[in-house]
Amino acid sequence: MFKKITIILSLFLSMTIAQAITIDEIIASAKAATSKEVRVPDFSLTDLNGNVHTDESTQGKFLVVNFWATWCPPCLKEIPAFVDFYENNKDKVLILGLDYEQSNTKAVIEFTDTFMVNYPIIMFDDKNGPQFEKFGEVLGMPTTYIYDRNGRLIDFHMGEMNIDDLQKAISK
């Protein structure tokens, strides 16, 4: 009987330990991936204005892919920084705001108009949704991937970003 309890406890403990992962460990793992040669995936995304953005059309510029949602407080806090950053760097940077939620287009347009968003916003829908997955699993929002002019992943950030973070990433 004691042997059975010991085996069950050891299985339970190992399972609990294996499942226990912290946000810091997730971020460290993602940052470790950025040290490898990770490239922008082949993608095709259609923004709210009907413009199509692809991995080919973004070449030659830094690409900032920002997963966000209207219900996400840190996302709302970082939007003004993205707006200012894009205004000052749109000649060398393209920001794609991937609205990672099931929402209606009218509500998102009203929302982005309120924040005066000046970069392309892409809705999660039947067409764009599978394309979102190509950038990797989003474990929390906001999540931002930054690629250099040659399509290499140079930065990954989970959580709110500010202008300094963005500027540092494109200065590498």
KOLSEVO-326559 format. One record per residue: residue number from 0; residue in three letters; x, y, z of N, C-alpha, C, O in turn. Coordinates in pm, 1 decimal. Example, Ala and Ser with C-alpha at 12.3 -4.5 7.8 and 13.67 -1.06 7.14 Angstrom:
// KOLSEVO-326559
0:Ala:1319.0:-569.0:780.0:1230.0:-450.0:780.0:1320.0:-330.0:780.0:1423.6:-331.9:846.5
1:Ser:1285.0:-225.0:708.0:1367.0:-106.0:714.0:1290.0:3.0:787.0:1340.9:113.8:803.9
END
This chain:
// KOLSEVO-326559
0:Met:82.6:-119.4:0.0:0.0:0.0:0.0:86.4:125.0:0.0:61.0:218.6:-75.7
1:Phe:189.8:126.5:86.0:279.7:242.1:94.4:349.5:265.8:-40.0:370.1:379.7:-82.1
2:Lys:385.2:154.9:-106.2:451.7:163.9:-236.3:359.3:228.7:-339.9:403.8:312.0:-418.7
3:Lys:231.5:191.3:-340.2:135.0:249.4:-434.0:117.2:399.0:-409.0:112.6:478.1:-503.2
4:Ile:107.4:436.8:-283.9:91.8:579.3:-250.2:215.4:656.9:-293.4:203.8:767.5:-346.0
5:Thr:332.8:600.3:-271.7:457.3:665.1:-312.0:461.6:685.7:-463.0:500.5:792.6:-510.0
6:Ile:422.4:585.2:-538.2:421.2:595.3:-684.8:321.7:702.1:-729.8:354.0:784.8:-815.1
7:Ile:203.4:700.9:-674.3:101.4:800.0:-711.3:148.4:940.9:-677.1:134.1:1032.9:-757.6
8:Leu:204.5:957.4:-557.3:255.7:1090.3:-519.0:369.1:1135.2:-608.9:375.5:1252.3:-646.2
9:Ser:458.9:1044.2:-644.6:570.8:1083.9:-730.3:521.5:1122.5:-869.3:573.4:1216.6:-929.3
10:Leu:422.9:1051.7:-920.5:364.9:1088.1:-1050.3:295.1:1223.6:-1042.4:309.7:1307.5:-1131.3
11:Phe:219.5:1243.5:-935.3:148.3:1370.0:-918.6:246.4:1485.7:-905.1:228.4:1589.6:-968.5
12:Leu:348.6:1469.0:-824.3:446.9:1575.0:-804.6:521.3:1607.3:-933.0:541.8:1724.5:-964.7
13:Ser:562.0:1505.5:-1007.1:634.7:1531.7:-1131.1:544.2:1600.5:-1231.9:590.1:1686.9:-1306.6
14:Met:417.2:1564.2:-1235.6:324.6:1628.7:-1326.8:305.0:1774.7:-1286.7:304.6:1862.4:-1373.1
15:Thr:289.1:1801.8:-1159.1:270.0:1938.4:-1112.0:393.3:2022.8:-1141.9:380.9:2136.4:-1187.8
16:Ile:510.6:1969.1:-1116.6:633.8:2042.7:-1143.3:648.8:2067.1:-1292.8:688.5:2176.0:-1334.2
17:Ala:617.4:1966.2:-1374.4:630.4:1981.6:-1519.8:534.2:2087.5:-1572.2:566.3:2157.8:-1668.1
18:Gln:418.7:2099.7:-1511.8:319.8:2194.5:-1559.2:345.1:2335.2:-1507.1:294.4:2432.3:-1563.4
19:Ala:421.9:2346.7:-1401.8:446.4:2477.7:-1341.7:546.6:2554.3:-1427.1:662.2:2513.8:-1439.7
20:Ile:502.6:2663.6:-1484.9:589.8:2749.0:-1565.3:549.9:2893.5:-1537.6:431.7:2927.1:-1531.1
21:Thr:648.4:2975.2:-1521.9:620.7:3114.6:-1489.5:625.6:3200.2:-1614.6:677.4:3158.4:-1718.1
22:Ile:571.7:3319.0:-1604.1:578.1:3415.4:-1713.9:723.1:3444.4:-1748.4:757.4:3454.9:-1866.2
23:Asp:809.3:3457.6:-1647.8:951.3:3483.2:-1672.5:1014.0:3372.1:-1755.6:1097.1:3398.0:-1842.7
24:Glu:973.6:3247.1:-1728.0:1026.9:3134.4:-1805.2:976.0:3138.2:-1949.3:1050.1:3105.6:-2042.1
25:Ile:851.1:3177.3:-1968.2:796.2:3189.1:-2103.1:871.8:3296.3:-2180.1:910.6:3274.8:-2295.0
26:Ile:892.8:3411.0:-2118.0:963.5:3520.8:-2183.7:1107.5:3480.9:-2212.9:1158.2:3508.1:-2321.7
27:Ala:1173.4:3417.1:-2117.8:1311.9:3373.5:-2139.0:1320.3:3276.0:-2255.4:1412.9:3282.3:-2336.3
28:Ser:1223.6:3186.3:-2263.3:1221.0:3089.5:-2372.6:1201.4:3159.2:-2507.0:1268.0:3126.1:-2605.1
29:Ala:1110.6:3254.8:-2510.7:1086.1:3329.2:-2634.9:1207.9:3411.4:-2673.3:1242.9:3418.3:-2791.1
30:Lys:1272.8:3473.6:-2576.0:1392.6:3553.0:-2605.7:1506.1:3464.0:-2653.5:1585.5:3505.1:-2738.1
31:Ala:1514.7:3344.0:-2601.0:1617.2:3250.2:-2646.6:1595.0:3217.5:-2793.8:1689.9:3199.6:-2870.3
32:Ala:1468.0:3210.1:-2831.5:1437.1:3183.5:-2972.7:1485.0:3296.7:-3061.5:1520.9:3273.7:-3177.0
33:Thr:1486.1:3419.2:-3009.1:1530.8:3531.7:-3090.5:1680.5:3528.0:-3113.1:1730.5:3594.7:-3203.8
34:Ser:1753.8:3451.3:-3032.7:1897.8:3441.9:-3054.3:1928.3:3350.0:-3172.7:2038.7:3353.6:-3226.8
35:Lys:1832.6:3268.9:-3212.6:1847.3:3183.5:-3329.8:1799.5:3262.5:-3451.4:1734.7:3366.3:-3437.6
36:Glu:1831.4:3213.6:-3567.6:1788.9:3278.8:-3691.2:1641.0:3248.3:-3715.2:1607.4:3147.4:-3777.3
37:Val:1554.1:3334.5:-3666.7:1410.5:3321.4:-3688.7:1371.8:3428.1:-3789.5:1407.0:3545.1:-3774.6
38:Arg:1300.1:3387.3:-3890.5:1264.4:3478.9:-3998.0:1114.3:3506.3:-3997.3:1035.2:3428.8:-3943.6
39:Val:1077.7:3618.4:-4058.2:936.4:3651.2:-4071.1:870.2:3539.2:-4152.1:923.3:3498.3:-4255.4
40:Pro:756.6:3490.2:-4107.1:690.9:3381.2:-4180.2:629.4:3431.8:-4310.4:608.9:3551.8:-4328.5
41:Asp:600.7:3339.4:-4399.2:523.4:3373.7:-4518.2:382.7:3404.2:-4470.1:317.9:3319.2:-4409.0
42:Phe:334.9:3525.4:-4497.5:200.5:3561.1:-4451.6:133.2:3652.9:-4551.1:198.0:3715.6:-4634.9
43:Ser:2.2:3659.4:-4540.2:-79.4:3750.6:-4618.6:-195.8:3793.2:-4529.3:-282.5:3712.7:-4495.4
44:Leu:-196.2:3921.6:-4491.8:-296.9:3975.5:-4400.7:-367.7:4093.4:-4466.4:-304.2:4177.4:-4530.2
45:Thr:-499.1:4098.8:-4450.5:-577.3:4208.5:-4506.9:-622.6:4299.5:-4393.8:-686.7:4255.3:-4298.4
46:Asp:-587.4:4430.5:-4406.2:-621.2:4524.8:-4299.3:-763.5:4577.8:-4313.9:-834.3:4542.6:-4408.2
47:Leu:-804.1:4661.6:-4221.3:-940.8:4715.8:-4219.8:-974.2:4797.0:-4344.3:-1091.4:4812.2:-4378.6
48:Asn:-871.9:4849.4:-4412.3:-894.4:4928.8:-4534.2:-888.6:4844.6:-4660.9:-897.6:4898.3:-4771.2
49:Gly:-873.7:4713.0:-4646.4:-868.4:4624.0:-4761.9:-729.1:4609.3:-4821.4:-713.2:4540.7:-4922.3
50:Asn:-627.9:4671.5:-4762.3:-491.0:4657.5:-4811.5:-434.1:4523.8:-4766.0:-456.4:4480.7:-4652.9
51:Val:-360.7:4459.2:-4855.0:-299.6:4330.6:-4824.5:-152.7:4353.2:-4791.3:-80.4:4419.8:-4865.3
52:His:-109.9:4296.5:-4678.6:28.7:4305.0:-4633.6:85.7:4163.5:-4634.8:26.5:4071.2:-4578.8
53:Thr:201.1:4147.3:-4699.1:265.1:4016.3:-4706.8:409.3:4027.3:-4659.6:462.7:4136.9:-4642.3
54:Asp:471.0:3911.9:-4639.2:612.5:3910.8:-4603.8:694.9:3978.8:-4713.6:795.4:4043.3:-4683.7
55:Glu:654.3:3965.4:-4838.1:728.2:4028.7:-4948.7:707.4:4179.6:-4952.0:801.0:4254.2:-4980.9
56:Ser:586.3:4225.1:-4923.0:559.0:4369.6:-4930.8:620.8:4447.0:-4815.1:629.3:4569.7:-4820.0
57:Thr:663.7:4376.4:-4711.6:722.2:4444.3:-4595.9:875.5:4445.3:-4600.3:939.1:4504.8:-4513.3
58:Gln:934.9:4380.3:-4700.4:1080.9:4375.6:-4709.6:1137.7:4516.3:-4726.9:1079.1:4601.6:-4793.6
59:Gly:1253.2:4537.7:-4664.8:1319.4:4667.2:-4673.7:1283.5:4761.3:-4560.1:1344.1:4867.5:-4545.6
60:Lys:1185.6:4723.3:-4479.8:1146.2:4801.6:-4362.3:1151.6:4711.5:-4239.6:1140.8:4589.3:-4250.0
61:Phe:1168.4:4773.0:-4124.7:1150.3:4699.4:-4001.1:1002.2:4666.9:-3992.4:917.9:4749.8:-4026.6
62:Leu:970.6:4547.6:-3947.2:831.8:4505.3:-3933.1:802.7:4482.4:-3785.6:868.1:4401.4:-3720.0
63:Val:704.0:4554.5:-3734.5:660.1:4540.1:-3595.9:521.0:4476.8:-3600.9:426.3:4536.5:-3652.0
64:Val:510.3:4355.6:-3547.3:383.0:4283.6:-3544.0:336.5:4283.7:-3398.6:398.0:4221.9:-3311.7
65:Asn:226.3:4354.5:-3374.7:176.6:4373.8:-3238.1:40.0:4308.2:-3222.1:-58.1:4350.2:-3283.4
66:Phe:35.2:4203.8:-3138.2:-91.5:4137.8:-3104.9:-153.7:4212.6:-2988.5:-89.0:4233.3:-2885.9
67:Trp:-277.9:4253.0:-3003.7:-346.0:4333.7:-2902.5:-495.5:4301.4:-2904.9:-543.1:4227.5:-2991.1
68:Ala:-568.5:4358.3:-2808.6:-714.6:4344.1:-2803.4:-773.0:4466.8:-2734.5:-706.2:4531.1:-2653.5
69:Thr:-895.8:4498.2:-2766.4:-961.2:4616.8:-2709.9:-984.2:4604.0:-2559.8:-995.1:4705.5:-2490.9
70:Trp:-991.9:4481.9:-2507.3:-1019.3:4459.2:-2365.5:-891.9:4451.5:-2281.8:-899.9:4430.1:-2160.9
71:Cys:-775.3:4468.3:-2342.6:-645.9:4447.9:-2277.1:-588.0:4581.4:-2229.0:-543.3:4661.3:-2311.3
72:Pro:-587.6:4608.2:-2094.7:-537.2:4736.7:-2043.8:-394.0:4771.7:-2085.7:-370.3:4886.3:-2123.7
73:Pro:-296.4:4678.3:-2080.9:-162.0:4717.0:-2125.4:-157.2:4748.8:-2275.2:-76.6:4830.6:-2319.4
74:Cys:-244.2:4683.4:-2352.5:-251.7:4713.0:-2496.3:-296.0:4858.4:-2516.6:-239.8:4931.2:-2598.3
75:Leu:-397.8:4898.5:-2440.3:-449.9:5034.8:-2452.2:-344.5:5136.9:-2411.2:-336.4:5245.2:-2469.2
76:Lys:-264.4:5102.6:-2311.8:-161.1:5194.5:-2265.5:-50.7:5211.9:-2369.1:7.2:5320.0:-2379.7
77:Glu:-20.4:5106.1:-2446.3:90.7:5115.4:-2539.9:51.2:5174.8:-2675.7:138.7:5217.5:-2751.1
78:Ile:-77.1:5178.4:-2708.2:-119.5:5228.2:-2839.8:-69.7:5370.4:-2867.2:-20.1:5394.6:-2977.2
79:Pro:-80.0:5466.0:-2773.8:-27.4:5600.2:-2803.9:122.5:5599.3:-2837.2:167.6:5678.0:-2920.5
80:Ala:199.0:5511.8:-2773.2:342.0:5501.2:-2804.8:361.4:5449.0:-2946.8:446.6:5499.0:-3020.2
81:Phe:283.2:5349.3:-2985.6:291.6:5296.8:-3121.4:252.6:5403.6:-3223.7:315.7:5415.2:-3328.7
82:Val:149.5:5480.9:-3193.3:105.7:5588.1:-3283.6:217.8:5690.3:-3302.3:250.3:5726.1:-3415.5
83:Asp:277.0:5737.7:-3192.6:386.1:5835.2:-3201.2:507.8:5777.4:-3272.0:568.0:5842.7:-3357.3
84:Phe:543.5:5654.5:-3236.1:659.5:5590.0:-3297.4:640.0:5575.7:-3447.5:730.9:5604.1:-3525.5
85:Tyr:521.2:5531.5:-3488.0:494.6:5512.1:-3631.0:496.4:5646.0:-3704.9:549.2:5654.8:-3815.7
86:Glu:440.1:5748.1:-3645.5:439.5:5880.9:-3707.9:582.2:5927.9:-3737.8:607.6:5988.4:-3841.9
87:Asn:674.1:5899.9:-3646.8:811.9:5945.7:-3662.1:902.4:5850.5:-3739.6:1014.5:5887.4:-3774.9
88:Asn:855.7:5728.6:-3766.7:942.9:5629.4:-3830.0:879.5:5555.4:-3947.1:933.8:5454.4:-3991.7
89:Lys:766.2:5602.7:-3997.8:696.1:5524.4:-4100.1:773.9:5509.8:-4230.4:739.0:5426.6:-4314.1
90:Asp:878.4:5589.5:-4248.6:960.8:5572.8:-4367.9:1047.5:5446.9:-4360.7:1090.1:5395.3:-4464.0
91:Lys:1073.7:5397.2:-4239.6:1159.1:5278.5:-4225.5:1095.7:5165.0:-4145.6:1156.9:5059.6:-4128.9
92:Val:973.6:5185.5:-4095.9:906.3:5086.2:-4011.5:762.4:5067.7:-4057.8:694.7:5163.9:-4094.2
93:Leu:717.0:4943.8:-4056.1:574.9:4916.0:-4075.3:525.9:4845.6:-3949.7:580.5:4742.8:-3909.6
94:Ile:423.8:4901.1:-3888.9:359.1:4836.6:-3773.9:229.9:4772.8:-3823.9:150.2:4836.9:-3892.4
95:Leu:210.5:4647.8:-3789.2:84.1:4580.3:-3815.2:20.9:4547.2:-3680.8:75.7:4469.2:-3602.9
96:Gly:-93.4:4606.4:-3654.5:-166.1:4581.4:-3529.9:-264.5:4468.3:-3551.1:-366.4:4486.4:-3617.8
97:Leu:-235.6:4352.3:-3495.4:-320.1:4234.9:-3512.5:-417.1:4224.9:-3394.9:-379.6:4183.6:-3285.2
98:Asp:-541.9:4263.2:-3419.7:-646.0:4261.7:-3316.6:-686.7:4117.5:-3292.3:-763.0:4059.6:-3369.6
99:Tyr:-635.2:4059.7:-3183.8:-647.0:3917.4:-3156.7:-768.1:3887.1:-3070.0:-754.2:3843.7:-2955.7
100:Glu:-885.8:3910.0:-3124.2:-1011.1:3883.6:-3053.9:-1121.0:3869.8:-3157.4:-1106.1:3913.9:-3271.4
101:Gln:-1228.9:3809.7:-3118.4:-1346.5:3803.0:-3204.9:-1426.8:3929.2:-3175.1:-1487.4:3941.1:-3068.6
102:Ser:-1427.1:4021.2:-3267.5:-1496.5:4148.1:-3246.8:-1555.6:4191.7:-3379.7:-1513.9:4145.3:-3485.8
103:Asn:-1653.6:4281.8:-3372.8:-1708.4:4327.9:-3499.8:-1626.4:4446.1:-3551.3:-1571.0:4524.3:-3474.1
104:Thr:-1620.8:4456.3:-3680.5:-1535.7:4554.3:-3747.9:-1571.7:4697.1:-3707.5:-1482.8:4779.0:-3684.4
105:Lys:-1699.4:4727.1:-3698.9:-1741.5:4862.9:-3664.9:-1687.9:4905.4:-3527.9:-1640.4:5017.8:-3511.8
106:Ala:-1695.6:4816.5:-3430.6:-1647.5:4847.9:-3295.3:-1496.9:4872.5:-3295.0:-1448.9:4962.6:-3226.1
107:Val:-1422.9:4793.4:-3371.2:-1277.0:4810.5:-3375.9:-1241.4:4939.8:-3448.2:-1148.1:5008.9:-3407.3
108:Ile:-1313.0:4973.7:-3553.7:-1287.1:5099.8:-3624.8:-1314.2:5218.5:-3532.3:-1235.0:5312.6:-3527.9
109:Glu:-1424.7:5215.0:-3459.1:-1453.7:5323.0:-3363.9:-1344.6:5332.0:-3257.7:-1302.8:5441.2:-3219.3
110:Phe:-1299.7:5217.6:-3211.2:-1194.4:5212.3:-3109.9:-1064.7:5273.0:-3163.4:-1005.1:5359.1:-3098.7
111:Thr:-1021.2:5228.6:-3280.5:-894.7:5279.2:-3336.5:-905.3:5425.6:-3375.7:-806.1:5498.2:-3369.5
112:Asp:-1023.1:5470.2:-3415.8:-1042.4:5613.6:-3443.8:-1026.7:5695.8:-3316.3:-968.0:5804.0:-3318.9
113:Thr:-1078.6:5645.2:-3205.8:-1066.3:5714.5:-3077.1:-919.8:5733.6:-3039.4:-882.1:5838.3:-2986.6
114:Phe:-836.7:5632.1:-3066.4:-694.6:5637.3:-3034.0:-610.4:5697.5:-3148.0:-488.1:5707.3:-3137.3
115:Met:-677.5:5737.3:-3256.5:-611.1:5794.6:-3374.1:-499.2:5704.0:-3426.0:-390.0:5750.7:-3458.5
116:Val:-528.0:5575.3:-3433.0:-429.7:5477.8:-3480.2:-398.1:5507.3:-3626.9:-487.7:5518.2:-3710.5
117:Asn:-268.4:5519.9:-3655.8:-223.1:5557.9:-3789.1:-150.1:5445.1:-3862.2:-92.1:5467.8:-3968.4
118:Tyr:-152.5:5326.7:-3807.5:-88.5:5211.6:-3870.7:-195.6:5107.3:-3901.5:-303.3:5110.5:-3841.9
119:Pro:-167.8:5014.9:-3993.5:-268.3:4916.8:-4033.3:-314.1:4826.5:-3918.1:-233.9:4776.1:-3839.6
120:Ile:-444.8:4808.8:-3911.5:-506.2:4719.5:-3812.9:-566.3:4601.3:-3888.3:-637.8:4617.8:-3987.2
121:Ile:-535.5:4482.8:-3839.2:-582.1:4360.4:-3901.7:-670.8:4286.4:-3802.7:-630.6:4258.9:-3689.7
122:Met:-790.7:4255.1:-3846.4:-888.2:4185.6:-3762.0:-862.8:4034.9:-3763.1:-819.3:3978.6:-3863.5
123:Phe:-890.5:3971.4:-3650.3:-889.8:3825.6:-3642.6:-1022.5:3778.9:-3701.2:-1128.4:3801.2:-3642.6
124:Asp:-1016.2:3714.6:-3816.2:-1136.6:3663.6:-3880.6:-1101.5:3532.5:-3950.5:-990.6:3481.2:-3936.3
125:Asp:-1197.8:3478.9:-4026.5:-1175.0:3350.0:-4092.4:-1055.5:3352.9:-4187.1:-983.2:3253.9:-4198.6
126:Lys:-1034.2:3464.9:-4254.8:-923.9:3475.8:-4350.5:-790.6:3504.6:-4281.2:-690.2:3439.5:-4310.3
127:Asn:-789.2:3601.7:-4190.1:-664.5:3643.0:-4125.0:-622.8:3551.3:-4009.6:-503.5:3536.3:-3982.8
128:Gly:-719.3:3490.3:-3941.7:-690.1:3408.9:-3823.7:-580.2:3306.9:-3843.6:-486.4:3302.5:-3764.1
129:Pro:-588.5:3223.8:-3947.9:-481.5:3125.5:-3969.2:-345.1:3191.3:-3994.4:-241.1:3132.4:-3964.9
130:Gln:-345.9:3311.8:-4048.2:-220.7:3383.6:-4072.3:-158.1:3431.6:-3941.2:-35.8:3435.2:-3928.1
131:Phe:-242.1:3468.3:-3844.7:-191.6:3511.7:-3714.0:-103.4:3403.4:-3653.2:2.2:3432.0:-3596.8
132:Glu:-148.5:3277.8:-3665.6:-78.9:3165.0:-3605.0:61.8:3145.8:-3659.1:145.9:3086.0:-3592.0
133:Lys:88.5:3194.9:-3777.9:220.2:3177.9:-3839.0:330.3:3251.8:-3763.0:447.9:3217.0:-3773.9
134:Phe:292.2:3353.3:-3686.6:392.0:3429.8:-3612.0:430.2:3359.8:-3482.0:530.7:3395.5:-3420.4
135:Gly:353.6:3262.8:-3440.0:382.3:3189.7:-3317.5:267.2:3199.4:-3220.3:173.8:3277.4:-3239.0
136:Glu:275.4:3119.6:-3117.3:170.0:3115.0:-3016.9:172.5:3242.7:-2932.8:278.1:3283.1:-2884.1
137:Val:58.9:3304.5:-2916.2:46.5:3423.9:-2832.7:-2.4:3378.1:-2695.8:-115.6:3332.0:-2680.9
138:Leu:85.1:3391.7:-2596.1:52.7:3343.5:-2461.8:-3.5:3452.6:-2372.5:-60.9:3423.1:-2267.7
139:Gly:12.2:3577.5:-2412.1:-38.3:3690.3:-2335.7:-37.3:3813.7:-2423.8:32.9:3818.9:-2524.8
140:Met:-113.7:3910.4:-2385.5:-119.1:4031.8:-2465.6:-87.3:4151.9:-2380.5:-117.2:4155.0:-2261.1
141:Pro:-27.6:4249.1:-2441.4:18.7:4252.7:-2580.8:144.9:4169.3:-2599.4:222.7:4149.3:-2506.2
142:Thr:163.0:4121.5:-2721.6:284.0:4051.5:-2762.6:331.6:4116.8:-2891.8:253.2:4139.7:-2984.0
143:Thr:461.4:4146.5:-2896.9:516.7:4217.2:-3012.6:640.1:4144.4:-3065.1:730.2:4108.7:-2989.3
144:Tyr:641.9:4123.3:-3195.9:756.5:4067.7:-3266.4:812.7:4178.8:-3354.2:737.7:4249.7:-3421.2
145:Ile:945.9:4193.9:-3353.6:1008.8:4296.3:-3437.5:1112.3:4228.4:-3527.6:1202.3:4158.8:-3480.6
146:Tyr:1096.9:4250.6:-3657.5:1185.6:4193.6:-3758.4:1267.6:4305.7:-3821.5:1219.2:4417.7:-3837.2
147:Asp:1393.1:4274.4:-3857.7:1476.4:4375.5:-3922.2:1440.7:4388.2:-4070.3:1350.3:4320.6:-4119.5
148:Arg:1511.7:4474.5:-4139.6:1483.8:4501.0:-4282.1:1499.4:4377.5:-4370.1:1444.9:4371.6:-4480.3
149:Asn:1574.0:4279.2:-4320.7:1597.5:4156.6:-4397.3:1506.2:4042.4:-4353.5:1522.3:3929.3:-4399.2
150:Gly:1410.8:4071.3:-4265.6:1313.9:3970.9:-4224.0:1357.9:3882.7:-4109.2:1293.6:3781.5:-4081.5
151:Arg:1466.4:3918.5:-4041.4:1513.4:3840.6:-3925.9:1448.5:3893.6:-3798.1:1440.9:4014.7:-3777.2
152:Leu:1402.0:3802.5:-3713.2:1344.7:3841.6:-3584.5:1456.9:3896.2:-3496.9:1554.6:3826.8:-3468.8
153:Ile:1441.4:4022.3:-3454.0:1545.6:4084.5:-3372.2:1499.1:4115.9:-3230.2:1580.7:4144.1:-3142.6
154:Asp:1367.7:4110.9:-3207.8:1318.3:4136.7:-3072.7:1180.7:4075.0:-3055.1:1102.2:4064.2:-3149.3
155:Phe:1154.4:4035.8:-2933.8:1025.7:3980.5:-2893.3:993.3:4042.3:-2758.8:1078.9:4050.2:-2670.6
156:His:869.1:4085.9:-2743.5:833.5:4149.8:-2617.5:691.6:4109.7:-2580.2:598.0:4129.2:-2657.8
157:Met:676.5:4053.6:-2461.1:543.5:4023.9:-2411.2:516.6:4122.9:-2299.4:590.0:4129.2:-2200.7
158:Gly:410.3:4200.2:-2316.4:379.0:4306.2:-2221.9:385.0:4441.1:-2292.5:416.9:4451.1:-2411.0
159:Glu:353.9:4542.2:-2216.5:347.0:4678.7:-2271.5:483.7:4726.9:-2319.4:584.9:4709.9:-2251.5
160:Met:483.8:4787.2:-2437.5:605.9:4847.9:-2492.5:591.0:4999.2:-2488.6:479.9:5052.2:-2486.5
161:Asn:705.1:5067.8:-2487.7:703.6:5213.4:-2496.5:793.1:5256.1:-2612.7:856.4:5172.9:-2677.8
162:Ile:797.2:5384.8:-2637.1:874.6:5435.3:-2750.7:1022.1:5398.3:-2737.8:1085.5:5362.6:-2837.2
163:Asp:1077.4:5406.2:-2617.3:1218.8:5370.5:-2597.8:1244.9:5225.3:-2635.9:1344.9:5195.0:-2701.0
164:Asp:1155.1:5135.1:-2595.3:1169.9:4992.9:-2631.8:1170.4:4975.9:-2784.0:1253.1:4903.8:-2839.8
165:Leu:1077.2:5043.2:-2848.7:1066.6:5033.6:-2994.4:1190.3:5090.6:-3061.9:1244.1:5030.7:-3155.0
166:Gln:1235.2:5206.6:-3014.8:1352.6:5271.8:-3073.7:1477.7:5185.1:-3056.8:1557.3:5172.3:-3149.8
167:Lys:1494.9:5126.1:-2939.0:1609.9:5039.4:-2915.1:1608.7:4920.0:-3010.9:1712.7:4880.4:-3063.5
168:Ala:1492.6:4864.6:-3032.1:1481.6:4746.2:-3119.4:1525.0:4777.1:-3262.0:1592.2:4694.9:-3324.5
169:Ile:1488.7:4892.6:-3314.7:1526.5:4921.7:-3454.0:1664.9:4984.9:-3463.4:1712.8:5013.7:-3573.1
170:Ser:1728.1:5006.3:-3350.6:1864.5:5061.6:-3350.5:1969.1:4951.8:-3337.3:2089.0:4979.9:-3339.7
171:Lys:1925.5:4828.4:-3323.5:2020.8:4717.2:-3305.1:2101.5:4692.3:-3430.0:2186.0:4602.8:-3432.1
END
